[in-house]
Structures are given as C-alpha cells and as structure tokens.
Amino acid sequence: MEQLLNKNNLILLLLIILTVFSFVFLIIQKIKFNSMIKKIRADAVKRSKAVIGGQMAEQIAPFLPDFPCNAADVRFVGKPVDFIGFSGLAEADRIDEIVFIEVKTGESKLSEREKEVKRAVQEKRIKYVEYYI
C-alpha cells in the first residue's frame, strides 16, 4: 500500500511539475508574441510615415528648386511615373520636349515597372496615337 501511495504521489508530483512548466511555457510564448506584435506595429507605423512623406514630396516637388520642368508644364500621372512634363508649354505656348518624371525620396529606388518605363523612353519606344470614339 505504501508503494502504491508513493507511486501515486510521484505521478501526481510529475503531473504538477508538467502543468507548471506548461503554464510557464505558455506565459513565455505570450510575452514573445506580444513583443513581436509591438515590433510589427512599430514597423508598420514607420513605413506608413515614409509612404505619406513620399506622397507629400511628390505633390510639392514641381515647386522645389531644380525640378526639371516649370510647375505649370507638368501633369500628375501617379503610376507608373509621377509626372509628365511638357517643357515650354506655359511660357512659350509650345512644347520643346516631353519629360517623364519620377520623384524619389530618401534612399528609395525605381520599381521594376518604373525601370521598364525608363528603358522604353531611353530606347525611344514611344508613339503618339489619336483615338476617336
């Protein structure tokens, strides 16, 4: 009887230890998860601020010094280029050249689509189409 009692006590003790370790493990995992969520949220806020800053820069870019066209000569497109400039239109009422303008801030790079547009322009793969309805 004493051995059975000791065996039962040992099993009970092992179950208690297992339960405590499981509980501690779950608490640690929850702490790690919450920490990870905080980091993800902070990163999302940081990226959102960068996007908003970039969008604001795009809107004021034509009025900044060294912009490649007169602000009155540019039209906002958005995608896949930010602006198309018609140099000379506002001042001389003629178009000297058409300029594709992509505004970048910080260390941002051209996207693959933007690179494709740049290559098409550089390789003079451009045409003018009249479309009648």
N, CA, C and O atoms as CSV, one atom per row, in Angstrom:
chain,resi,resn,atom,element,x,y,z
A,1,MET,N,N,0.822,-1.188,0.000
A,1,MET,CA,C,0.000,0.000,0.000
A,1,MET,C,C,0.867,1.253,0.000
A,1,MET,O,O,0.558,2.237,-0.671
A,2,GLU,N,N,1.941,1.201,0.751
A,2,GLU,CA,C,2.843,2.346,0.846
A,2,GLU,C,C,3.501,2.635,-0.507
A,2,GLU,O,O,3.682,3.792,-0.885
A,3,GLN,N,N,3.860,1.553,-1.237
A,3,GLN,CA,C,4.468,1.730,-2.552
A,3,GLN,C,C,3.470,2.366,-3.520
A,3,GLN,O,O,3.830,3.227,-4.322
A,4,LEU,N,N,2.227,1.934,-3.434
A,4,LEU,CA,C,1.186,2.482,-4.301
A,4,LEU,C,C,0.986,3.953,-4.003
A,4,LEU,O,O,0.813,4.764,-4.913
A,5,LEU,N,N,1.011,4.295,-2.720
A,5,LEU,CA,C,0.857,5.686,-2.316
A,5,LEU,C,C,2.028,6.507,-2.826
A,5,LEU,O,O,1.836,7.622,-3.311
A,6,ASN,N,N,3.239,5.973,-2.725
A,6,ASN,CA,C,4.418,6.682,-3.219
A,6,ASN,C,C,4.372,6.832,-4.746
A,6,ASN,O,O,4.739,7.871,-5.294
A,7,LYS,N,N,3.915,5.778,-5.411
A,7,LYS,CA,C,3.788,5.836,-6.863
A,7,LYS,C,C,2.770,6.889,-7.266
A,7,LYS,O,O,3.010,7.677,-8.181
A,8,ASN,N,N,1.642,6.903,-6.586
A,8,ASN,CA,C,0.608,7.897,-6.867
A,8,ASN,C,C,1.112,9.314,-6.579
A,8,ASN,O,O,0.844,10.242,-7.343
A,9,ASN,N,N,1.833,9.469,-5.488
A,9,ASN,CA,C,2.405,10.782,-5.153
A,9,ASN,C,C,3.405,11.228,-6.214
A,9,ASN,O,O,3.441,12.396,-6.598
A,10,LEU,N,N,4.215,10.278,-6.680
A,10,LEU,CA,C,5.212,10.580,-7.704
A,10,LEU,C,C,4.524,10.988,-9.017
A,10,LEU,O,O,4.940,11.946,-9.669
A,11,ILE,N,N,3.493,10.267,-9.388
A,11,ILE,CA,C,2.752,10.599,-10.613
A,11,ILE,C,C,2.085,11.963,-10.466
A,11,ILE,O,O,2.109,12.779,-11.387
A,12,LEU,N,N,1.494,12.198,-9.307
A,12,LEU,CA,C,0.855,13.476,-9.041
A,12,LEU,C,C,1.876,14.610,-9.081
A,12,LEU,O,O,1.615,15.664,-9.660
A,13,LEU,N,N,3.024,14.396,-8.472
A,13,LEU,CA,C,4.090,15.395,-8.479
A,13,LEU,C,C,4.552,15.683,-9.910
A,13,LEU,O,O,4.748,16.840,-10.283
A,14,LEU,N,N,4.723,14.629,-10.702
A,14,LEU,CA,C,5.132,14.806,-12.097
A,14,LEU,C,C,4.073,15.572,-12.891
A,14,LEU,O,O,4.404,16.429,-13.710
A,15,LEU,N,N,2.820,15.265,-12.649
A,15,LEU,CA,C,1.741,15.996,-13.324
A,15,LEU,C,C,1.725,17.470,-12.925
A,15,LEU,O,O,1.506,18.342,-13.766
A,16,ILE,N,N,1.951,17.741,-11.673
A,16,ILE,CA,C,2.002,19.136,-11.195
A,16,ILE,C,C,3.173,19.863,-11.846
A,16,ILE,O,O,3.024,20.987,-12.323
A,17,ILE,N,N,4.343,19.216,-11.863
A,17,ILE,CA,C,5.528,19.827,-12.477
A,17,ILE,C,C,5.289,20.076,-13.967
A,17,ILE,O,O,5.619,21.142,-14.486
A,18,LEU,N,N,4.722,19.099,-14.637
A,18,LEU,CA,C,4.422,19.243,-16.066
A,18,LEU,C,C,3.443,20.392,-16.313
A,18,LEU,O,O,3.606,21.169,-17.254
A,19,THR,N,N,2.436,20.488,-15.462
A,19,THR,CA,C,1.446,21.561,-15.590
A,19,THR,C,C,2.093,22.921,-15.372
A,19,THR,O,O,1.823,23.865,-16.115
A,20,VAL,N,N,2.949,23.026,-14.354
A,20,VAL,CA,C,3.631,24.296,-14.060
A,20,VAL,C,C,4.534,24.683,-15.233
A,20,VAL,O,O,4.521,25.832,-15.674
A,21,PHE,N,N,5.320,23.725,-15.738
A,21,PHE,CA,C,6.200,24.019,-16.866
A,21,PHE,C,C,5.394,24.421,-18.103
A,21,PHE,O,O,5.790,25.328,-18.834
A,22,SER,N,N,4.270,23.751,-18.336
A,22,SER,CA,C,3.417,24.100,-19.474
A,22,SER,C,C,2.883,25.520,-19.329
A,22,SER,O,O,2.860,26.289,-20.290
A,23,PHE,N,N,2.455,25.855,-18.120
A,23,PHE,CA,C,1.939,27.187,-17.843
A,23,PHE,C,C,3.027,28.246,-18.046
A,23,PHE,O,O,2.777,29.280,-18.665
A,24,VAL,N,N,4.217,27.994,-17.534
A,24,VAL,CA,C,5.347,28.920,-17.694
A,24,VAL,C,C,5.688,29.062,-19.183
A,24,VAL,O,O,5.929,30.172,-19.660
A,25,PHE,N,N,5.710,27.946,-19.914
A,25,PHE,CA,C,5.999,27.974,-21.346
A,25,PHE,C,C,4.978,28.838,-22.086
A,25,PHE,O,O,5.350,29.643,-22.941
A,26,LEU,N,N,3.700,28.677,-21.765
A,26,LEU,CA,C,2.653,29.474,-22.406
A,26,LEU,C,C,2.802,30.958,-22.097
A,26,LEU,O,O,2.595,31.800,-22.970
A,27,ILE,N,N,3.155,31.276,-20.878
A,27,ILE,CA,C,3.359,32.680,-20.496
A,27,ILE,C,C,4.527,33.273,-21.291
A,27,ILE,O,O,4.431,34.388,-21.803
A,28,ILE,N,N,5.628,32.522,-21.391
A,28,ILE,CA,C,6.791,32.992,-22.152
A,28,ILE,C,C,6.425,33.204,-23.619
A,28,ILE,O,O,6.824,34.199,-24.226
A,29,GLN,N,N,5.667,32.269,-24.186
A,29,GLN,CA,C,5.260,32.395,-25.585
A,29,GLN,C,C,4.357,33.617,-25.791
A,29,GLN,O,O,4.470,34.313,-26.800
A,30,LYS,N,N,3.477,33.869,-24.847
A,30,LYS,CA,C,2.583,35.032,-24.948
A,30,LYS,C,C,3.388,36.327,-24.867
A,30,LYS,O,O,3.100,37.276,-25.596
A,31,ILE,N,N,4.384,36.376,-23.997
A,31,ILE,CA,C,5.241,37.560,-23.884
A,31,ILE,C,C,6.004,37.778,-25.193
A,31,ILE,O,O,6.086,38.904,-25.683
A,32,LYS,N,N,6.560,36.706,-25.756
A,32,LYS,CA,C,7.281,36.821,-27.027
A,32,LYS,C,C,6.344,37.290,-28.142
A,32,LYS,O,O,6.714,38.140,-28.952
A,33,PHE,N,N,5.140,36.736,-28.180
A,33,PHE,CA,C,4.168,37.102,-29.199
A,33,PHE,C,C,3.802,38.579,-29.090
A,33,PHE,O,O,3.766,39.290,-30.095
A,34,ASN,N,N,3.530,39.042,-27.862
A,34,ASN,CA,C,3.183,40.450,-27.662
A,34,ASN,C,C,4.331,41.368,-28.059
A,34,ASN,O,O,4.110,42.434,-28.633
A,35,SER,N,N,5.543,40.959,-27.757
A,35,SER,CA,C,6.719,41.738,-28.149
A,35,SER,C,C,6.834,41.809,-29.668
A,35,SER,O,O,7.132,42.864,-30.228
A,36,MET,N,N,6.596,40.686,-30.326
A,36,MET,CA,C,6.662,40.632,-31.783
A,36,MET,C,C,5.576,41.524,-32.394
A,36,MET,O,O,5.835,42.229,-33.370
A,37,ILE,N,N,4.383,41.499,-31.839
A,37,ILE,CA,C,3.279,42.337,-32.334
A,37,ILE,C,C,3.650,43.809,-32.202
A,37,ILE,O,O,3.391,44.592,-33.116
A,38,LYS,N,N,4.255,44.200,-31.078
A,38,LYS,CA,C,4.656,45.598,-30.888
A,38,LYS,C,C,5.677,46.011,-31.944
A,38,LYS,O,O,5.598,47.113,-32.486
A,39,LYS,N,N,6.631,45.135,-32.236
A,39,LYS,CA,C,7.642,45.441,-33.255
A,39,LYS,C,C,7.010,45.570,-34.630
A,39,LYS,O,O,7.357,46.471,-35.393
A,40,ILE,N,N,6.083,44.673,-34.950
A,40,ILE,CA,C,5.408,44.715,-36.251
A,40,ILE,C,C,4.598,46.000,-36.386
A,40,ILE,O,O,4.613,46.637,-37.439
A,41,ARG,N,N,3.898,46.378,-35.336
A,41,ARG,CA,C,3.099,47.616,-35.374
A,41,ARG,C,C,3.999,48.835,-35.527
A,41,ARG,O,O,3.684,49.739,-36.301
A,42,ALA,N,N,5.111,48.872,-34.802
A,42,ALA,CA,C,6.041,49.995,-34.912
A,42,ALA,C,C,6.600,50.094,-36.325
A,42,ALA,O,O,6.737,51.189,-36.871
A,43,ASP,N,N,6.923,48.938,-36.917
A,43,ASP,CA,C,7.432,48.925,-38.286
A,43,ASP,C,C,6.370,49.414,-39.267
A,43,ASP,O,O,6.679,50.150,-40.204
A,44,ALA,N,N,5.130,49.009,-39.057
A,44,ALA,CA,C,4.040,49.439,-39.935
A,44,ALA,C,C,3.844,50.954,-39.860
A,44,ALA,O,O,3.637,51.610,-40.881
A,45,VAL,N,N,3.910,51.499,-38.654
A,45,VAL,CA,C,3.775,52.950,-38.483
A,45,VAL,C,C,4.928,53.665,-39.179
A,45,VAL,O,O,4.727,54.675,-39.852
A,46,LYS,N,N,6.132,53.134,-39.012
A,46,LYS,CA,C,7.315,53.734,-39.645
A,46,LYS,C,C,7.169,53.732,-41.169
A,46,LYS,O,O,7.445,54.740,-41.820
A,47,ARG,N,N,6.740,52.613,-41.730
A,47,ARG,CA,C,6.559,52.513,-43.187
A,47,ARG,C,C,5.443,53.444,-43.656
A,47,ARG,O,O,5.559,54.075,-44.707
A,48,SER,N,N,4.382,53.528,-42.893
A,48,SER,CA,C,3.265,54.390,-43.263
A,48,SER,C,C,3.715,55.847,-43.305
A,48,SER,O,O,3.351,56.589,-44.217
A,49,LYS,N,N,4.505,56.252,-42.319
A,49,LYS,CA,C,5.029,57.619,-42.298
A,49,LYS,C,C,5.905,57.874,-43.513
A,49,LYS,O,O,5.847,58.954,-44.101
A,50,ALA,N,N,6.712,56.901,-43.895
A,50,ALA,CA,C,7.581,57.051,-45.063
A,50,ALA,C,C,6.757,57.199,-46.337
A,50,ALA,O,O,7.082,58.018,-47.196
A,51,VAL,N,N,5.699,56.412,-46.460
A,51,VAL,CA,C,4.833,56.488,-47.643
A,51,VAL,C,C,4.147,57.844,-47.705
A,51,VAL,O,O,4.113,58.481,-48.758
A,52,ILE,N,N,3.602,58.282,-46.584
A,52,ILE,CA,C,2.915,59.580,-46.549
A,52,ILE,C,C,3.899,60.698,-46.860
A,52,ILE,O,O,3.573,61.626,-47.601
A,53,GLY,N,N,5.102,60.614,-46.297
A,53,GLY,CA,C,6.134,61.622,-46.586
A,53,GLY,C,C,6.486,61.642,-48.061
A,53,GLY,O,O,6.649,62.712,-48.648
A,54,GLY,N,N,6.603,60.474,-48.661
A,54,GLY,CA,C,6.894,60.387,-50.090
A,54,GLY,C,C,5.779,60.975,-50.933
A,54,GLY,O,O,6.041,61.663,-51.920
A,55,GLN,N,N,4.538,60.711,-50.553
A,55,GLN,CA,C,3.402,61.249,-51.294
A,55,GLN,C,C,3.348,62.776,-51.193
A,55,GLN,O,O,3.027,63.462,-52.163
A,56,MET,N,N,3.665,63.290,-50.015
A,56,MET,CA,C,3.692,64.745,-49.845
A,56,MET,C,C,4.810,65.350,-50.695
A,56,MET,O,O,4.623,66.388,-51.328
A,57,ALA,N,N,5.969,64.695,-50.703
A,57,ALA,CA,C,7.095,65.188,-51.504
A,57,ALA,C,C,6.732,65.203,-52.979
A,57,ALA,O,O,7.093,66.137,-53.695
A,58,GLU,N,N,6.016,64.174,-53.447
A,58,GLU,CA,C,5.587,64.131,-54.851
A,58,GLU,C,C,4.729,65.346,-55.195
A,58,GLU,O,O,4.872,65.930,-56.268
A,59,GLN,N,N,3.842,65.719,-54.281
A,59,GLN,CA,C,2.918,66.812,-54.567
A,59,GLN,C,C,3.603,68.178,-54.590
A,59,GLN,O,O,3.189,69.059,-55.344
A,60,ILE,N,N,4.642,68.366,-53.777
A,60,ILE,CA,C,5.311,69.670,-53.743
A,60,ILE,C,C,6.540,69.724,-54.648
A,60,ILE,O,O,7.090,70.802,-54.875
A,61,ALA,N,N,6.979,68.576,-55.167
A,61,ALA,CA,C,8.195,68.511,-55.980
A,61,ALA,C,C,8.224,69.520,-57.123
A,61,ALA,O,O,9.262,70.152,-57.324
A,62,PRO,N,N,7.142,69.709,-57.884
A,62,PRO,CA,C,7.216,70.655,-59.001
A,62,PRO,C,C,7.519,72.096,-58.590
A,62,PRO,O,O,7.909,72.907,-59.430
A,63,PHE,N,N,7.347,72.416,-57.325
A,63,PHE,CA,C,7.570,73.779,-56.858
A,63,PHE,C,C,8.925,73.950,-56.174
A,63,PHE,O,O,9.256,75.038,-55.701
A,64,LEU,N,N,9.704,72.875,-56.125
A,64,LEU,CA,C,11.020,72.923,-55.498
A,64,LEU,C,C,12.079,73.348,-56.515
A,64,LEU,O,O,11.899,73.166,-57.719
A,65,PRO,N,N,13.193,73.920,-56.021
A,65,PRO,CA,C,14.267,74.298,-56.945
A,65,PRO,C,C,14.827,73.059,-57.648
A,65,PRO,O,O,14.782,71.957,-57.101
A,66,ASP,N,N,15.342,73.241,-58.835
A,66,ASP,CA,C,15.979,72.186,-59.636
A,66,ASP,C,C,15.002,71.154,-60.179
A,66,ASP,O,O,15.435,70.141,-60.727
A,67,PHE,N,N,13.703,71.378,-60.044
A,67,PHE,CA,C,12.750,70.461,-60.678
A,67,PHE,C,C,12.939,70.615,-62.186
A,67,PHE,O,O,13.121,71.734,-62.664
A,68,PRO,N,N,12.901,69.522,-62.944
A,68,PRO,CA,C,13.271,69.591,-64.361
A,68,PRO,C,C,12.300,70.338,-65.278
A,68,PRO,O,O,12.618,70.548,-66.448
A,69,CYS,N,N,11.147,70.739,-64.792
A,69,CYS,CA,C,10.167,71.463,-65.616
A,69,CYS,C,C,9.517,72.566,-64.790
A,69,CYS,O,O,9.521,72.531,-63.560
A,70,ASN,N,N,8.965,73.539,-65.492
A,70,ASN,CA,C,8.143,74.552,-64.865
A,70,ASN,C,C,6.925,73.843,-64.264
A,70,ASN,O,O,6.349,72.963,-64.903
A,71,ALA,N,N,6.535,74.208,-63.065
A,71,ALA,CA,C,5.402,73.552,-62.394
A,71,ALA,C,C,4.125,73.626,-63.229
A,71,ALA,O,O,3.284,72.730,-63.151
A,72,ALA,N,N,3.970,74.683,-64.026
A,72,ALA,CA,C,2.776,74.828,-64.862
A,72,ALA,C,C,2.796,73.869,-66.051
A,72,ALA,O,O,1.766,73.632,-66.682
A,73,ASP,N,N,3.968,73.322,-66.352
A,73,ASP,CA,C,4.106,72.425,-67.512
A,73,ASP,C,C,3.906,70.952,-67.165
A,73,ASP,O,O,3.909,70.118,-68.071
A,74,VAL,N,N,3.735,70.605,-65.911
A,74,VAL,CA,C,3.671,69.192,-65.534
A,74,VAL,C,C,2.245,68.761,-65.225
A,74,VAL,O,O,1.410,69.539,-64.763
A,75,ARG,N,N,2.007,67.483,-65.505
A,75,ARG,CA,C,0.720,66.863,-65.189
A,75,ARG,C,C,1.003,65.641,-64.340
A,75,ARG,O,O,1.849,64.815,-64.681
A,76,PHE,N,N,0.289,65.532,-63.234
A,76,PHE,CA,C,0.463,64.388,-62.338
A,76,PHE,C,C,-0.185,63.160,-62.959
A,76,PHE,O,O,-1.339,63.207,-63.387
A,77,VAL,N,N,0.561,62.060,-63.005
A,77,VAL,CA,C,0.044,60.783,-63.506
A,77,VAL,C,C,-0.089,59.800,-62.348
A,77,VAL,O,O,-1.128,59.159,-62.193
A,78,GLY,N,N,0.953,59.680,-61.538
A,78,GLY,CA,C,0.915,58.797,-60.370
A,78,GLY,C,C,1.587,57.470,-60.599
A,78,GLY,O,O,2.589,57.167,-59.951
A,79,LYS,N,N,1.066,56.676,-61.497
A,79,LYS,CA,C,1.635,55.359,-61.799
A,79,LYS,C,C,1.646,55.178,-63.295
A,79,LYS,O,O,0.663,55.573,-63.923
A,80,PRO,N,N,2.603,54.652,-63.897
A,80,PRO,CA,C,3.895,54.173,-63.409
A,80,PRO,C,C,4.954,55.265,-63.298
A,80,PRO,O,O,6.072,54.987,-62.864
A,81,VAL,N,N,4.629,56.513,-63.684
A,81,VAL,CA,C,5.522,57.647,-63.425
A,81,VAL,C,C,4.720,58.693,-62.675
A,81,VAL,O,O,3.492,58.729,-62.753
A,82,ASP,N,N,5.428,59.542,-61.950
A,82,ASP,CA,C,4.722,60.549,-61.152
A,82,ASP,C,C,4.174,61.687,-62.010
A,82,ASP,O,O,3.019,62.085,-61.864
A,83,PHE,N,N,5.020,62.211,-62.913
A,83,PHE,CA,C,4.616,63.365,-63.716
A,83,PHE,C,C,5.043,63.173,-65.164
A,83,PHE,O,O,5.991,62.449,-65.466
A,84,ILE,N,N,4.317,63.842,-66.046
A,84,ILE,CA,C,4.781,64.042,-67.412
A,84,ILE,C,C,4.862,65.551,-67.587
A,84,ILE,O,O,3.895,66.278,-67.359
A,85,GLY,N,N,6.038,65.999,-67.996
A,85,GLY,CA,C,6.261,67.424,-68.199
A,85,GLY,C,C,6.237,67.767,-69.675
A,85,GLY,O,O,6.741,67.013,-70.508
A,86,PHE,N,N,5.649,68.906,-69.992
A,86,PHE,CA,C,5.594,69.406,-71.360
A,86,PHE,C,C,6.362,70.724,-71.374
A,86,PHE,O,O,5.767,71.802,-71.350
A,87,SER,N,N,7.691,70.626,-71.414
A,87,SER,CA,C,8.562,71.797,-71.287
A,87,SER,C,C,8.257,72.841,-72.341
A,87,SER,O,O,8.163,72.538,-73.530
A,88,GLY,N,N,8.101,74.089,-71.880
A,88,GLY,CA,C,7.870,75.221,-72.759
A,88,GLY,C,C,6.415,75.581,-72.922
A,88,GLY,O,O,6.110,76.673,-73.402
A,89,LEU,N,N,5.519,74.720,-72.547
A,89,LEU,CA,C,4.092,74.938,-72.787
A,89,LEU,C,C,3.569,76.205,-72.096
A,89,LEU,O,O,2.849,76.991,-72.711
A,90,ALA,N,N,3.918,76.401,-70.856
A,90,ALA,CA,C,3.377,77.537,-70.104
A,90,ALA,C,C,3.993,78.868,-70.538
A,90,ALA,O,O,3.298,79.881,-70.612
A,91,GLU,N,N,5.290,78.863,-70.822
A,91,GLU,CA,C,5.969,80.130,-71.133
A,91,GLU,C,C,5.883,80.502,-72.613
A,91,GLU,O,O,5.642,81.663,-72.941
A,92,ALA,N,N,6.075,79.542,-73.501
A,92,ALA,CA,C,6.169,79.861,-74.931
A,92,ALA,C,C,4.989,79.325,-75.727
A,92,ALA,O,O,4.926,79.512,-76.943
A,93,ASP,N,N,4.071,78.673,-75.069
A,93,ASP,CA,C,2.903,78.077,-75.721
A,93,ASP,C,C,3.305,77.091,-76.819
A,93,ASP,O,O,2.619,76.937,-77.830
A,94,ARG,N,N,4.430,76.437,-76.586
A,94,ARG,CA,C,4.872,75.365,-77.479
A,94,ARG,C,C,5.539,74.303,-76.618
A,94,ARG,O,O,5.940,74.581,-75.488
A,95,ILE,N,N,5.658,73.119,-77.130
A,95,ILE,CA,C,6.288,72.041,-76.373
A,95,ILE,C,C,7.671,71.788,-76.948
A,95,ILE,O,O,7.815,71.360,-78.093
A,96,ASP,N,N,8.699,72.063,-76.124
A,96,ASP,CA,C,10.087,71.833,-76.533
A,96,ASP,C,C,10.460,70.360,-76.378
A,96,ASP,O,O,11.176,69.797,-77.206
A,97,GLU,N,N,9.969,69.758,-75.318
A,97,GLU,CA,C,10.219,68.329,-75.100
A,97,GLU,C,C,9.192,67.789,-74.111
A,97,GLU,O,O,8.563,68.539,-73.365
A,98,ILE,N,N,9.043,66.482,-74.128
A,98,ILE,CA,C,8.168,65.806,-73.169
A,98,ILE,C,C,9.077,65.062,-72.204
A,98,ILE,O,O,9.963,64.319,-72.627
A,99,VAL,N,N,8.861,65.259,-70.913
A,99,VAL,CA,C,9.746,64.711,-69.887
A,99,VAL,C,C,8.942,63.815,-68.949
A,99,VAL,O,O,7.933,64.239,-68.385
A,100,PHE,N,N,9.396,62.575,-68.789
A,100,PHE,CA,C,8.806,61.659,-67.811
A,100,PHE,C,C,9.563,61.854,-66.507
A,100,PHE,O,O,10.789,61.747,-66.480
A,101,ILE,N,N,8.849,62.139,-65.429
A,101,ILE,CA,C,9.496,62.486,-64.164
A,101,ILE,C,C,9.020,61.542,-63.061
A,101,ILE,O,O,7.821,61.400,-62.819
A,102,GLU,N,N,9.975,60.907,-62.404
A,102,GLU,CA,C,9.692,60.039,-61.252
A,102,GLU,C,C,10.343,60.689,-60.037
A,102,GLU,O,O,11.555,60.906,-60.030
A,103,VAL,N,N,9.566,60.997,-59.022
A,103,VAL,CA,C,10.065,61.640,-57.803
A,103,VAL,C,C,10.402,60.565,-56.785
A,103,VAL,O,O,9.594,59.674,-56.524
A,104,LYS,N,N,11.594,60.648,-56.211
A,104,LYS,CA,C,12.033,59.700,-55.184
A,104,LYS,C,C,12.506,60.471,-53.968
A,104,LYS,O,O,13.029,61.579,-54.088
A,105,THR,N,N,12.321,59.886,-52.800
A,105,THR,CA,C,12.798,60.497,-51.560
A,105,THR,C,C,13.703,59.511,-50.839
A,105,THR,O,O,13.593,58.298,-51.017
A,106,GLY,N,N,14.593,60.049,-50.028
A,106,GLY,CA,C,15.472,59.193,-49.221
A,106,GLY,C,C,16.298,58.266,-50.082
A,106,GLY,O,O,16.930,58.692,-51.049
A,107,GLU,N,N,16.288,57.010,-49.727
A,107,GLU,CA,C,17.076,56.014,-50.449
A,107,GLU,C,C,16.205,55.118,-51.328
A,107,GLU,O,O,16.626,54.028,-51.715
A,108,SER,N,N,14.988,55.575,-51.643
A,108,SER,CA,C,14.094,54.740,-52.443
A,108,SER,C,C,14.657,54.566,-53.853
A,108,SER,O,O,15.353,55.439,-54.371
A,109,LYS,N,N,14.347,53.443,-54.451
A,109,LYS,CA,C,14.849,53.057,-55.775
A,109,LYS,C,C,13.673,52.922,-56.737
A,109,LYS,O,O,12.517,52.829,-56.324
A,110,LEU,N,N,13.994,52.914,-58.024
A,110,LEU,CA,C,12.960,52.678,-59.028
A,110,LEU,C,C,12.412,51.262,-58.889
A,110,LEU,O,O,13.166,50.318,-58.654
A,111,SER,N,N,11.108,51.122,-59.033
A,111,SER,CA,C,10.494,49.795,-59.049
A,111,SER,C,C,10.796,49.164,-60.407
A,111,SER,O,O,11.269,49.841,-61.319
A,112,GLU,N,N,10.524,47.884,-60.536
A,112,GLU,CA,C,10.750,47.202,-61.815
A,112,GLU,C,C,9.904,47.841,-62.922
A,112,GLU,O,O,10.380,48.002,-64.046
A,113,ARG,N,N,8.667,48.202,-62.617
A,113,ARG,CA,C,7.787,48.839,-63.605
A,113,ARG,C,C,8.352,50.193,-64.017
A,113,ARG,O,O,8.344,50.536,-65.199
A,114,GLU,N,N,8.842,50.963,-63.051
A,114,GLU,CA,C,9.427,52.267,-63.356
A,114,GLU,C,C,10.682,52.119,-64.211
A,114,GLU,O,O,10.939,52.940,-65.091
A,115,LYS,N,N,11.464,51.070,-63.950
A,115,LYS,CA,C,12.642,50.796,-64.779
A,115,LYS,C,C,12.241,50.467,-66.211
A,115,LYS,O,O,12.921,50.867,-67.157
A,116,GLU,N,N,11.141,49.740,-66.372
A,116,GLU,CA,C,10.650,49.408,-67.714
A,116,GLU,C,C,10.259,50.675,-68.476
A,116,GLU,O,O,10.572,50.809,-69.659
A,117,VAL,N,N,9.583,51.595,-67.807
A,117,VAL,CA,C,9.195,52.855,-68.442
A,117,VAL,C,C,10.447,53.633,-68.843
A,117,VAL,O,O,10.530,54.160,-69.952
A,118,LYS,N,N,11.410,53.699,-67.941
A,118,LYS,CA,C,12.661,54.418,-68.226
A,118,LYS,C,C,13.350,53.824,-69.459
A,118,LYS,O,O,13.796,54.568,-70.332
A,119,ARG,N,N,13.443,52.493,-69.540
A,119,ARG,CA,C,14.074,51.838,-70.694
A,119,ARG,C,C,13.312,52.137,-71.988
A,119,ARG,O,O,13.923,52.400,-73.024
A,120,ALA,N,N,11.987,52.094,-71.927
A,120,ALA,CA,C,11.176,52.366,-73.119
A,120,ALA,C,C,11.434,53.782,-73.629
A,120,ALA,O,O,11.545,53.998,-74.836
A,121,VAL,N,N,11.529,54.741,-72.719
A,121,VAL,CA,C,11.800,56.128,-73.115
A,121,VAL,C,C,13.215,56.242,-73.684
A,121,VAL,O,O,13.417,56.840,-74.741
A,122,GLN,N,N,14.188,55.670,-72.985
A,122,GLN,CA,C,15.581,55.750,-73.450
A,122,GLN,C,C,15.763,55.087,-74.814
A,122,GLN,O,O,16.562,55.550,-75.628
A,123,GLU,N,N,15.027,54.007,-75.065
A,123,GLU,CA,C,15.133,53.294,-76.346
A,123,GLU,C,C,14.180,53.869,-77.398
A,123,GLU,O,O,14.036,53.314,-78.488
A,124,LYS,N,N,13.532,54.986,-77.058
A,124,LYS,CA,C,12.618,55.689,-77.956
A,124,LYS,C,C,11.473,54.801,-78.453
A,124,LYS,O,O,11.013,54.939,-79.587
A,125,ARG,N,N,11.027,53.897,-77.592
A,125,ARG,CA,C,9.864,53.061,-77.907
A,125,ARG,C,C,8.612,53.800,-77.452
A,125,ARG,O,O,7.918,53.377,-76.527
A,126,ILE,N,N,8.341,54.922,-78.130
A,126,ILE,CA,C,7.240,55.802,-77.765
A,126,ILE,C,C,6.448,56.100,-79.035
A,126,ILE,O,O,7.043,56.241,-80.103
A,127,LYS,N,N,5.144,56.197,-78.947
A,127,LYS,CA,C,4.352,56.598,-80.101
A,127,LYS,C,C,3.190,57.463,-79.647
A,127,LYS,O,O,2.820,57.503,-78.473
A,128,TYR,N,N,2.643,58.141,-80.616
A,128,TYR,CA,C,1.502,59.005,-80.386
A,128,TYR,C,C,0.317,58.405,-81.116
A,128,TYR,O,O,0.427,58.064,-82.294
A,129,VAL,N,N,-0.802,58.272,-80.447
A,129,VAL,CA,C,-1.984,57.658,-81.045
A,129,VAL,C,C,-3.152,58.603,-80.901
A,129,VAL,O,O,-3.379,59.166,-79.830
A,130,GLU,N,N,-3.897,58.779,-81.985
A,130,GLU,CA,C,-5.174,59.501,-81.920
A,130,GLU,C,C,-6.260,58.446,-81.827
A,130,GLU,O,O,-6.342,57.550,-82.666
A,131,TYR,N,N,-7.071,58.555,-80.831
A,131,TYR,CA,C,-8.131,57.564,-80.602
A,131,TYR,C,C,-9.480,58.282,-80.701
A,131,TYR,O,O,-9.800,59.153,-79.893
A,132,TYR,N,N,-10.250,57.898,-81.701
A,132,TYR,CA,C,-11.568,58.504,-81.903
A,132,TYR,C,C,-12.657,57.537,-81.460
A,132,TYR,O,O,-12.548,56.324,-81.642
A,133,ILE,N,N,-13.691,58.093,-80.884
A,133,ILE,CA,C,-14.849,57.278,-80.487
A,133,ILE,C,C,-15.996,57.608,-81.410
A,133,ILE,O,O,-17.082,57.044,-81.271
